[in-house]
Amino acid sequence: MCNAGVEILGAQQQDPPLGKLTLRGLPFLVGSETPARDRCFVAPSEPVSIDIGKAARHVVVAHRLLEPGGPAGHGVGGHVADYVFHLTGGRTVEVPIRERFEIQIIGHAWGRDPFLAVSDTQDSNAARFEGRWGMAGFRMTEHNKGWAKTFYLWQWENPEPDTVIERLEIIPRGLPFLVGGVTLGHLDEHPFVRTPGRPVRLVVTDEDVAGRDGVLDLDVDRGVATYPQPIPTGNDRAGYGAGDWPPATSPAHASVTALPSATLVVGSKGEELGRVRWGDVERDGQAANDRVRVELVDPGRNWVHVKVLDDATGRPVPCRVHFRSPEGVPYQPHGHHNHVNQNIGSWHLDVGGDVALGQRTYAYVDGTCQGWLPRGEVVVDVARGFEYEPLRETVRIEKGQRELTLRIRRTSDLAAEGWWSGDSHVHFLSTAGAQLEQQGEDLRVVNLLQAQWGALFTNTEDFTGRVIGADGRGGGDYLTYVGQENRQHALGHMLLWGLKEPVMPWSSDGPDEAELGGALDATLSDWADRAHAQGGTVVAAHFPNPNGEPAVLVTTGRADAVEMLAHGDDALLEYYRYLNSGYRMPLVGGTDKMSSSVPVGLYRTYARLDPDEEFTYEGWCRAVRRGRTFLSGGPLLRFSVDGRQAGDTVELTGPGTVTVEAGVTSIFPLHGLELVCNGEVVASAAGRGERALDLTEEVRVDGHSWLALRALGSDHHLDEWGRRVFAHTSPVFVACGGPWGMADPDGLHYIRTVVEGARDYVRHTAIRRPDDLTTHHHGEADHLAWLERPFAEALAALDRRDRERLG
């Protein structure tokens, strides 16, 4: 009966699948079992009949139009053929086959699939953890449309399913077309999936497999399923994440849409764990074998509009939210992810709008959101920075319910006391995204930073040289300013806040920061000078590393502050060493946010403005430069020395005693509160999970000193860094009999050694452009002399300090 070969498909498809095929889970025979490329299709030019001789509920035809009809090939409804079904007893059923309805040309025009036929391929998931580089952007969609490759499948339902269909007569009516195969459906189900996805819980009952890391695989032969996602167990914190890393294989959740006859195959790392029939899962609520169980967790759903209100004001408040069923299946607001990035560590992709802490994803909302919620009990998490109590509440969604109101409670208001929070160091967000997320975290300032990463330049389009405020005009109580992080892999990184124009080049001296083959074109000191010339603020980033030129910035007075991104003994040791050497360095906190696994402000800076001072970005930066700061990864500190606060100086006529009054409150359990004097803990209050601690101490001071307060939490955050819950103030300085000054000889020797080492790197290791072939941005003819100048200034400053120390 076959009268056409593959050549009829044209040059673009000369290798179609032939022989025994499975198309959308249905068996077909295209051509003969031993495929013959020259005779594999039926291309009717006159009526032909295909013998069937069996009863069937459905007949599915794999066919395609070969040439479009209508003007410019845009035919719709053109009469292509009649399919006449001859039933036992002489009855016939005649069906017109029309262009764009029952049949269509393959690949002619996007968006013109037939109305009454489906493609020969199923929708599918993208490869989960691998793929071609060129598909990286498409990978973020996670799913692929099943476009037709060779045929469209059209199904006919027999009005008399117990009656034998003797034959199918095909009568051509004009446009050329071909038939590849016909198959019969005997089950009491539609041959193509027409039901939506339903949530399932996958439980591995083999304990050896359930506890290992990795993710489950879920395949469906006559339907589709989403990637199985881990359901976090243990380490569960209201509003601040759940789950351990790496996540365990089981339990997990997925969404399945399939025919009742479909088989679900559950696997792990290439090993099949078991298979169940989807119809059994739908009928009984679960199906299992000796290693895995598939549970249907679909109580129905409502489209619900949610408001989150501030309990005190009754107004919608920006925050981040998470919704899930009691079984652990997330139902995030529409427009947000149920799970960010599949744990693929994709760095700066999917940065905005959501944040993942452990294995739980939160959506940033403006106080309102909408989307599907399951009927029955729903577990809700809401969080908003460190001054609101995280909300964990179980609500009930009734049939027909379309509204839900939640309330969160502010427990502290540091802005009312003059302390304004900010993140020193944020990447990759847009300015609008920063505004949403910082309001969701009750974070008053975000320093969003342009940066260079080799050939990648980020946030270039966001720089304006002015503050962006929640009121849309640069004002309000939530401010975003686009500055820069300028970077060198050996000499160091620095943050430039409040720039009116860019300070270029953004990076120098080759990868990872600058371009491949790059040379040392600028120093951190030069960048700092140009930032200060336009009124900017200079911060030594993630102090002390990279540990080179920051020593120059501090000793020459070019650094206005140093930044700490996480609690660590190395950072504390370095910071205390500089303080003991006489450098009054304010301390700031920031996140270095570069992914959706870090919330803005998880480490933040609180800066104190004067009581009568209006909150502005410039005022906030000025308070930082004055040292009126504490960094916080959760705990909120109170600290005074003889009534003076961080950044201030207590003046004594000589050795004496000062009174320290200190305290901490926290939405996280506390481990302890420590008073530090000249780098040593001199008093402490131990915690056993309390949320508040107090400390009052009389401290003997025998010479110029500094005191600072730090608090430790009992836990680590579940961001990708695993930062400790921690807080630390800038010092209060105590001057004994004259202007404050300290000069620890070991510290000064260490700092000198770092300066000399960085200078030697510039002289002997860094790549430099030849002077005779280069006109540098600084305009000087001797580039090496220009590069070395700040190092000479630093060594001269250290010499002066040594002379002063020795009297």
GISULHU-V303097 format. One record per residue. N is the residue number from 1. RES is the residue in three letters. SS is DSSP state (@ for helix, = for strand, . for the rest). PSI is psi in radians with two decimals (999 if undefined). Layout:
N,RES,SS,PSI
N,RES,SS,PSI
This chain:
1,MET,.,-0.57
2,CYS,.,2.28
3,ASN,.,0.17
4,ALA,=,2.61
5,GLY,.,-3.01
6,VAL,@,-0.35
7,GLU,@,-0.38
8,ILE,@,-0.32
9,LEU,@,-0.22
10,GLY,.,3.10
11,ALA,.,-0.41
12,GLN,.,-0.22
13,GLN,.,1.42
14,GLN,.,0.10
15,ASP,.,1.04
16,PRO,.,2.75
17,PRO,.,2.37
18,LEU,.,2.94
19,GLY,=,-2.54
20,LYS,=,2.12
21,LEU,=,2.75
22,THR,=,2.02
23,LEU,=,2.07
24,ARG,.,0.68
25,GLY,.,0.04
26,LEU,=,2.46
27,PRO,=,2.40
28,PHE,=,2.68
29,LEU,=,1.92
30,VAL,=,1.95
31,GLY,.,-2.45
32,SER,.,2.91
33,GLU,.,-0.58
34,THR,.,1.72
35,PRO,.,2.39
36,ALA,.,1.98
37,ARG,.,-0.38
38,ASP,.,-0.26
39,ARG,.,1.53
40,CYS,.,-0.14
41,PHE,=,2.78
42,VAL,=,2.04
43,ALA,.,1.52
44,PRO,.,2.28
45,SER,.,-0.17
46,GLU,.,2.90
47,PRO,.,2.40
48,VAL,=,2.74
49,SER,=,2.47
50,ILE,=,2.05
51,ASP,=,2.39
52,ILE,=,-1.12
53,GLY,=,0.44
54,LYS,=,2.70
55,ALA,=,2.55
56,ALA,.,2.59
57,ARG,.,-0.61
58,HIS,=,2.60
59,VAL,=,2.24
60,VAL,=,2.21
61,VAL,=,2.26
62,ALA,=,1.92
63,HIS,=,3.04
64,ARG,=,2.60
65,LEU,=,2.48
66,LEU,.,-0.51
67,GLU,.,2.34
68,PRO,.,2.71
69,GLY,.,3.11
70,GLY,.,2.93
71,PRO,@,2.29
72,ALA,@,0.48
73,GLY,@,0.28
74,HIS,.,0.70
75,GLY,.,2.47
76,VAL,.,2.17
77,GLY,.,0.07
78,GLY,.,2.42
79,HIS,=,1.85
80,VAL,=,-0.76
81,ALA,=,2.96
82,ASP,=,2.27
83,TYR,=,2.08
84,VAL,=,2.04
85,PHE,=,2.09
86,HIS,=,1.98
87,LEU,=,2.75
88,THR,.,2.41
89,GLY,.,0.02
90,GLY,.,-0.07
91,ARG,.,2.49
92,THR,=,2.59
93,VAL,=,2.08
94,GLU,=,2.24
95,VAL,=,2.13
96,PRO,=,2.38
97,ILE,=,2.00
98,ARG,=,2.56
99,GLU,=,2.38
100,ARG,.,-0.06
101,PHE,.,-1.35
102,GLU,.,-0.29
103,ILE,=,2.73
104,GLN,.,2.76
105,ILE,=,2.61
106,ILE,.,2.25
107,GLY,.,0.30
108,HIS,.,-0.74
109,ALA,.,2.31
110,TRP,.,2.43
111,GLY,.,0.23
112,ARG,.,0.75
113,ASP,.,2.76
114,PRO,.,2.65
115,PHE,.,-0.56
116,LEU,.,0.31
117,ALA,.,2.83
118,VAL,=,2.85
119,SER,=,2.92
120,ASP,.,0.03
121,THR,.,2.63
122,GLN,.,2.74
123,ASP,.,2.77
124,SER,=,3.00
125,ASN,=,2.57
126,ALA,.,2.74
127,ALA,.,2.29
128,ARG,.,-0.74
129,PHE,.,0.27
130,GLU,.,2.99
131,GLY,.,2.98
132,ARG,.,2.53
133,TRP,@,-0.69
134,GLY,@,-0.24
135,MET,@,0.13
136,ALA,@,-0.73
137,GLY,@,-0.77
138,PHE,@,-0.50
139,ARG,@,-0.54
140,MET,.,-0.29
141,THR,.,-0.38
142,GLU,.,-0.53
143,HIS,=,2.68
144,ASN,=,2.44
145,LYS,.,2.41
146,GLY,.,1.47
147,TRP,.,2.63
148,ALA,.,2.33
149,LYS,.,-0.82
150,THR,.,-0.61
151,PHE,.,2.81
152,TYR,=,2.52
153,LEU,=,2.13
154,TRP,=,2.36
155,GLN,=,2.50
156,TRP,=,2.31
157,GLU,=,2.17
158,ASN,.,2.11
159,PRO,.,-0.30
160,GLU,.,1.36
161,PRO,.,-0.32
162,ASP,.,-0.03
163,THR,.,2.41
164,VAL,=,2.36
165,ILE,=,1.92
166,GLU,=,-0.80
167,ARG,=,2.82
168,LEU,=,2.07
169,GLU,=,2.27
170,ILE,=,2.07
171,ILE,=,1.90
172,PRO,=,2.57
173,ARG,.,0.21
174,GLY,.,-1.46
175,LEU,.,2.47
176,PRO,.,2.46
177,PHE,=,2.99
178,LEU,=,2.75
179,VAL,=,2.25
180,GLY,=,-0.54
181,GLY,=,2.83
182,VAL,=,2.38
183,THR,=,2.75
184,LEU,=,2.51
185,GLY,=,2.15
186,HIS,.,-0.17
187,LEU,.,2.71
188,ASP,.,1.10
189,GLU,.,2.63
190,HIS,.,2.48
191,PRO,.,-0.28
192,PHE,.,2.55
193,VAL,.,2.24
194,ARG,.,0.35
195,THR,.,2.62
196,PRO,.,2.96
197,GLY,.,2.51
198,ARG,=,2.41
199,PRO,=,2.44
200,VAL,=,2.71
201,ARG,=,2.24
202,LEU,=,2.12
203,VAL,=,2.08
204,VAL,=,2.09
205,THR,.,-0.11
206,ASP,.,1.86
207,GLU,@,-0.59
208,ASP,@,-0.63
209,VAL,@,-0.70
210,ALA,@,-0.62
211,GLY,.,-0.16
212,ARG,.,2.85
213,ASP,=,3.02
214,GLY,.,-3.07
215,VAL,.,2.75
216,LEU,=,2.68
217,ASP,=,2.51
218,LEU,=,2.01
219,ASP,=,2.53
220,VAL,=,2.21
221,ASP,.,-0.56
222,ARG,.,1.03
223,GLY,=,-2.85
224,VAL,=,2.77
225,ALA,=,2.54
226,THR,.,2.96
227,TYR,.,2.31
228,PRO,.,2.31
229,GLN,=,2.50
230,PRO,=,2.46
231,ILE,.,2.01
232,PRO,.,2.41
233,THR,.,2.46
234,GLY,.,2.94
235,ASN,.,0.77
236,ASP,.,2.14
237,ARG,.,2.17
238,ALA,.,2.07
239,GLY,.,-0.14
240,TYR,.,0.52
241,GLY,.,3.02
242,ALA,=,2.72
243,GLY,.,2.75
244,ASP,.,2.89
245,TRP,.,2.32
246,PRO,.,2.71
247,PRO,.,2.61
248,ALA,=,2.72
249,THR,.,-0.69
250,SER,.,2.55
251,PRO,.,2.94
252,ALA,=,2.92
253,HIS,=,2.72
254,ALA,=,3.01
255,SER,=,2.29
256,VAL,=,2.31
257,THR,=,2.12
258,ALA,=,2.88
259,LEU,.,2.69
260,PRO,.,-0.55
261,SER,.,-0.05
262,ALA,.,2.66
263,THR,=,2.24
264,LEU,=,2.23
265,VAL,=,2.09
266,VAL,=,2.29
267,GLY,=,2.99
268,SER,=,2.09
269,LYS,.,0.79
270,GLY,.,-0.06
271,GLU,=,2.22
272,GLU,=,2.23
273,LEU,=,-0.46
274,GLY,=,2.89
275,ARG,=,2.53
276,VAL,=,2.80
277,ARG,=,2.28
278,TRP,@,-0.64
279,GLY,@,-0.60
280,ASP,@,-0.68
281,VAL,@,-0.78
282,GLU,@,-0.65
283,ARG,@,-0.78
284,ASP,@,-0.11
285,GLY,.,-0.20
286,GLN,=,2.83
287,ALA,=,2.59
288,ALA,=,2.82
289,ASN,.,-2.80
290,ASP,.,-0.03
291,ARG,.,-0.29
292,VAL,=,2.62
293,ARG,=,2.36
294,VAL,=,2.08
295,GLU,=,2.31
296,LEU,=,2.14
297,VAL,.,1.12
298,ASP,.,1.56
299,PRO,.,0.12
300,GLY,.,2.96
301,ARG,=,2.72
302,ASN,=,2.55
303,TRP,=,2.01
304,VAL,=,2.39
305,HIS,=,2.17
306,VAL,=,2.41
307,LYS,=,2.39
308,VAL,=,2.06
309,LEU,=,2.53
310,ASP,=,2.20
311,ASP,.,-0.52
312,ALA,.,-0.72
313,THR,.,-0.39
314,GLY,.,0.18
315,ARG,.,2.65
316,PRO,=,2.43
317,VAL,.,2.28
318,PRO,.,2.52
319,CYS,=,-3.05
320,ARG,=,2.52
321,VAL,=,2.72
322,HIS,=,2.33
323,PHE,=,2.46
324,ARG,=,2.75
325,SER,=,2.88
326,PRO,.,-0.44
327,GLU,.,-0.12
328,GLY,.,0.11
329,VAL,.,2.12
330,PRO,=,2.56
331,TYR,.,1.36
332,GLN,.,2.75
333,PRO,.,2.62
334,HIS,.,2.42
335,GLY,.,-0.02
336,HIS,.,2.83
337,HIS,.,2.51
338,ASN,.,-0.52
339,HIS,.,2.16
340,VAL,.,2.18
341,ASN,@,0.14
342,GLN,@,0.37
343,ASN,@,0.52
344,ILE,.,0.04
345,GLY,.,0.87
346,SER,.,0.36
347,TRP,.,-1.84
348,HIS,.,0.26
349,LEU,.,2.58
350,ASP,.,0.78
351,VAL,.,-0.66
352,GLY,.,2.64
353,GLY,.,-0.40
354,ASP,=,2.78
355,VAL,=,2.44
356,ALA,=,2.22
357,LEU,=,1.96
358,GLY,=,-2.21
359,GLN,.,0.42
360,ARG,=,2.27
361,THR,=,2.39
362,TYR,=,2.55
363,ALA,=,2.30
364,TYR,=,2.23
365,VAL,=,2.79
366,ASP,.,0.21
367,GLY,.,-0.18
368,THR,=,2.66
369,CYS,=,2.98
370,GLN,=,2.74
371,GLY,=,-3.00
372,TRP,=,2.40
373,LEU,=,2.52
374,PRO,=,2.59
375,ARG,.,2.63
376,GLY,=,-2.61
377,GLU,=,2.42
378,VAL,=,2.26
379,VAL,=,2.24
380,VAL,=,2.31
381,ASP,=,2.33
382,VAL,=,2.37
383,ALA,=,2.65
384,ARG,.,1.46
385,GLY,.,-2.80
386,PHE,.,-0.06
387,GLU,.,0.13
388,TYR,=,2.47
389,GLU,=,2.14
390,PRO,.,2.46
391,LEU,=,2.22
392,ARG,=,1.99
393,GLU,=,2.48
394,THR,=,2.07
395,VAL,=,2.98
396,ARG,=,2.23
397,ILE,=,2.02
398,GLU,.,2.76
399,LYS,.,2.25
400,GLY,.,-0.19
401,GLN,.,2.34
402,ARG,.,-0.01
403,GLU,=,2.53
404,LEU,=,2.28
405,THR,=,2.29
406,LEU,=,2.75
407,ARG,=,2.40
408,ILE,=,2.69
409,ARG,=,2.23
410,ARG,=,2.29
411,THR,.,-0.34
412,SER,.,2.69
413,ASP,.,1.39
414,LEU,@,-0.49
415,ALA,@,-0.62
416,ALA,@,-0.39
417,GLU,@,0.08
418,GLY,.,0.00
419,TRP,=,2.09
420,TRP,=,2.26
421,SER,=,2.65
422,GLY,=,2.71
423,ASP,=,2.16
424,SER,=,-0.25
425,HIS,=,1.67
426,VAL,=,2.42
427,HIS,.,2.72
428,PHE,.,-0.33
429,LEU,.,2.72
430,SER,.,2.93
431,THR,@,-0.69
432,ALA,@,-0.69
433,GLY,@,-0.69
434,ALA,@,-0.72
435,GLN,@,-0.78
436,LEU,@,-0.84
437,GLU,@,-0.65
438,GLN,@,-0.59
439,GLN,@,-0.64
440,GLY,@,-0.41
441,GLU,.,0.16
442,ASP,.,0.80
443,LEU,.,2.04
444,ARG,.,-0.47
445,VAL,=,2.33
446,VAL,=,2.16
447,ASN,=,1.70
448,LEU,=,2.19
449,LEU,=,2.20
450,GLN,=,2.62
451,ALA,=,2.81
452,GLN,=,2.38
453,TRP,=,1.39
454,GLY,.,-2.04
455,ALA,.,0.03
456,LEU,=,2.17
457,PHE,=,2.25
458,THR,=,2.57
459,ASN,.,0.36
460,THR,@,-0.76
461,GLU,@,-0.19
462,ASP,@,-0.23
463,PHE,.,2.25
464,THR,.,-0.28
465,GLY,.,0.31
466,ARG,.,2.84
467,VAL,.,2.57
468,ILE,=,2.18
469,GLY,=,2.89
470,ALA,.,-0.34
471,ASP,.,0.02
472,GLY,.,-0.02
473,ARG,.,0.29
474,GLY,.,0.13
475,GLY,.,-2.89
476,GLY,.,-3.07
477,ASP,.,0.06
478,TYR,.,1.95
479,LEU,=,2.39
480,THR,=,2.33
481,TYR,=,2.25
482,VAL,=,1.98
483,GLY,=,-2.47
484,GLN,=,2.63
485,GLU,=,2.00
486,ASN,=,2.43
487,ARG,=,2.44
488,GLN,=,2.41
489,HIS,.,-0.50
490,ALA,.,-0.75
491,LEU,.,-0.53
492,GLY,=,3.06
493,HIS,=,2.66
494,MET,=,2.62
495,LEU,=,2.33
496,LEU,=,1.93
497,TRP,=,2.65
498,GLY,.,0.48
499,LEU,.,2.52
500,LYS,.,-0.40
501,GLU,.,2.69
502,PRO,.,2.63
503,VAL,.,1.83
504,MET,.,2.78
505,PRO,.,2.64
506,TRP,.,-0.61
507,SER,=,2.85
508,SER,.,2.75
509,ASP,.,0.40
510,GLY,.,3.12
511,PRO,.,2.74
512,ASP,.,-0.27
513,GLU,.,-0.99
514,ALA,.,-3.07
515,GLU,.,2.79
516,LEU,.,2.27
517,GLY,.,0.20
518,GLY,.,2.76
519,ALA,.,2.95
520,LEU,.,1.71
521,ASP,.,-0.32
522,ALA,.,2.77
523,THR,.,2.79
524,LEU,@,-0.60
525,SER,@,-0.70
526,ASP,@,-0.78
527,TRP,@,-0.72
528,ALA,@,-0.74
529,ASP,@,-0.72
530,ARG,@,-0.56
531,ALA,@,-0.78
532,HIS,@,-0.57
533,ALA,@,-0.42
534,GLN,.,0.33
535,GLY,.,0.27
536,GLY,.,3.02
537,THR,=,2.41
538,VAL,=,2.22
539,VAL,=,2.27
540,ALA,=,2.00
541,ALA,.,2.60
542,HIS,.,0.99
543,PHE,.,2.34
544,PRO,.,0.10
545,ASN,.,2.54
546,PRO,.,2.37
547,ASN,.,1.42
548,GLY,.,-1.58
549,GLU,.,-0.26
550,PRO,@,-0.55
551,ALA,@,-0.61
552,VAL,@,-0.76
553,LEU,@,-0.73
554,VAL,@,-0.84
555,THR,@,-0.42
556,THR,.,0.07
557,GLY,.,0.30
558,ARG,.,-0.38
559,ALA,.,2.20
560,ASP,.,-0.36
561,ALA,=,2.89
562,VAL,=,2.61
563,GLU,=,2.41
564,MET,=,2.18
565,LEU,.,-0.31
566,ALA,.,2.69
567,HIS,.,2.33
568,GLY,.,2.46
569,ASP,@,-0.64
570,ASP,@,-0.79
571,ALA,@,-0.71
572,LEU,@,-0.76
573,LEU,@,-0.78
574,GLU,@,-0.76
575,TYR,@,-0.81
576,TYR,@,-0.60
577,ARG,@,-0.72
578,TYR,@,-0.69
579,LEU,@,-0.78
580,ASN,@,-0.36
581,SER,.,0.03
582,GLY,.,0.25
583,TYR,.,2.07
584,ARG,.,1.43
585,MET,.,2.01
586,PRO,=,2.67
587,LEU,=,2.30
588,VAL,=,2.75
589,GLY,=,2.53
590,GLY,.,3.05
591,THR,.,-0.47
592,ASP,.,0.78
593,LYS,=,2.13
594,MET,.,0.20
595,SER,.,3.04
596,SER,.,0.09
597,SER,.,0.25
598,VAL,.,2.09
599,PRO,.,2.51
600,VAL,.,2.45
601,GLY,.,0.18
602,LEU,.,-0.64
603,TYR,.,2.24
604,ARG,=,2.88
605,THR,=,2.23
606,TYR,=,2.15
607,ALA,=,2.38
608,ARG,=,2.12
609,LEU,.,2.81
610,ASP,.,2.67
611,PRO,.,-0.62
612,ASP,.,0.22
613,GLU,.,2.26
614,GLU,.,2.47
615,PHE,.,2.04
616,THR,.,2.87
617,TYR,@,-0.76
618,GLU,@,-0.70
619,GLY,@,-0.66
620,TRP,@,-0.81
621,CYS,@,-0.67
622,ARG,@,-0.71
623,ALA,@,-0.66
624,VAL,@,-0.84
625,ARG,@,-0.51
626,ARG,.,-0.08
627,GLY,.,0.29
628,ARG,.,1.14
629,THR,=,2.76
630,PHE,=,2.58
631,LEU,=,2.61
632,SER,=,2.32
633,GLY,.,0.54
634,GLY,.,-1.01
635,PRO,.,2.52
636,LEU,=,2.12
637,LEU,=,2.55
638,ARG,=,2.32
639,PHE,=,2.17
640,SER,=,2.60
641,VAL,=,1.97
642,ASP,.,0.67
643,GLY,.,-0.12
644,ARG,=,2.66
645,GLN,.,3.11
646,ALA,.,2.37
647,GLY,.,-0.30
648,ASP,.,2.96
649,THR,=,2.25
650,VAL,=,2.17
651,GLU,=,2.10
652,LEU,=,2.67
653,THR,.,-0.31
654,GLY,.,-2.92
655,PRO,.,2.55
656,GLY,=,-2.79
657,THR,=,2.43
658,VAL,=,2.67
659,THR,=,2.16
660,VAL,=,2.23
661,GLU,=,2.16
662,ALA,=,2.73
663,GLY,=,2.90
664,VAL,=,2.44
665,THR,=,2.69
666,SER,.,2.53
667,ILE,.,-0.10
668,PHE,.,2.67
669,PRO,.,2.51
670,LEU,=,2.51
671,HIS,=,-0.61
672,GLY,=,2.88
673,LEU,=,2.28
674,GLU,=,2.36
675,LEU,=,2.19
676,VAL,=,2.26
677,CYS,=,2.06
678,ASN,.,0.61
679,GLY,.,-0.07
680,GLU,=,2.47
681,VAL,=,2.10
682,VAL,=,-0.20
683,ALA,=,2.68
684,SER,=,2.80
685,ALA,=,2.06
686,ALA,=,2.52
687,GLY,.,2.65
688,ARG,.,0.81
689,GLY,.,0.09
690,GLU,.,2.90
691,ARG,.,0.03
692,ALA,=,2.47
693,LEU,=,2.63
694,ASP,=,2.70
695,LEU,=,2.20
696,THR,=,2.28
697,GLU,=,2.42
698,GLU,=,2.11
699,VAL,=,2.19
700,ARG,=,2.25
701,VAL,=,2.07
702,ASP,.,-0.13
703,GLY,.,-3.07
704,HIS,.,2.33
705,SER,=,3.03
706,TRP,=,2.61
707,LEU,=,2.51
708,ALA,=,2.80
709,LEU,=,2.44
710,ARG,=,2.62
711,ALA,=,2.49
712,LEU,=,2.36
713,GLY,=,2.92
714,SER,=,-0.31
715,ASP,=,2.98
716,HIS,=,2.57
717,HIS,.,2.82
718,LEU,.,0.40
719,ASP,.,3.06
720,GLU,.,-0.33
721,TRP,.,-0.38
722,GLY,.,0.72
723,ARG,.,2.59
724,ARG,=,2.54
725,VAL,=,2.09
726,PHE,=,2.64
727,ALA,=,2.66
728,HIS,=,2.33
729,THR,=,2.77
730,SER,.,2.82
731,PRO,.,2.73
732,VAL,=,2.27
733,PHE,=,2.44
734,VAL,=,1.98
735,ALA,=,2.25
736,CYS,=,1.76
737,GLY,.,0.93
738,GLY,.,3.14
739,PRO,.,2.47
740,TRP,.,2.41
741,GLY,.,2.36
742,MET,.,2.67
743,ALA,.,1.23
744,ASP,.,2.08
745,PRO,@,-0.66
746,ASP,@,-0.70
747,GLY,@,-0.76
748,LEU,@,-0.64
749,HIS,@,-0.74
750,TYR,@,-0.81
751,ILE,@,-0.74
752,ARG,@,-0.70
753,THR,@,-0.71
754,VAL,@,-0.76
755,VAL,@,-0.78
756,GLU,@,-0.69
757,GLY,@,-0.75
758,ALA,@,-0.67
759,ARG,@,-0.73
760,ASP,@,-0.61
761,TYR,@,-0.79
762,VAL,@,-0.74
763,ARG,@,-0.74
764,HIS,@,-0.27
765,THR,.,-0.76
766,ALA,.,2.59
767,ILE,.,2.33
768,ARG,.,2.57
769,ARG,.,2.51
770,PRO,.,2.35
771,ASP,@,-0.59
772,ASP,@,-0.24
773,LEU,@,0.12
774,THR,.,2.33
775,THR,.,1.92
776,HIS,.,2.86
777,HIS,.,-0.45
778,HIS,.,-0.26
779,GLY,.,-0.03
780,GLU,.,2.62
781,ALA,.,-0.59
782,ASP,.,1.66
783,HIS,@,-0.68
784,LEU,@,-0.74
785,ALA,@,-0.69
786,TRP,@,-0.74
787,LEU,@,-0.66
788,GLU,@,-0.30
789,ARG,@,-0.84
790,PRO,@,-0.52
791,PHE,@,-0.67
792,ALA,@,-0.67
793,GLU,@,-0.70
794,ALA,@,-0.75
795,LEU,@,-0.67
796,ALA,@,-0.70
797,ALA,@,-0.68
798,LEU,@,-0.66
799,ASP,@,-0.78
800,ARG,@,-0.71
801,ARG,@,-0.65
802,ASP,@,-0.72
803,ARG,@,-0.71
804,GLU,@,-0.65
805,ARG,@,-0.66
806,LEU,@,-0.12
807,GLY,.,999
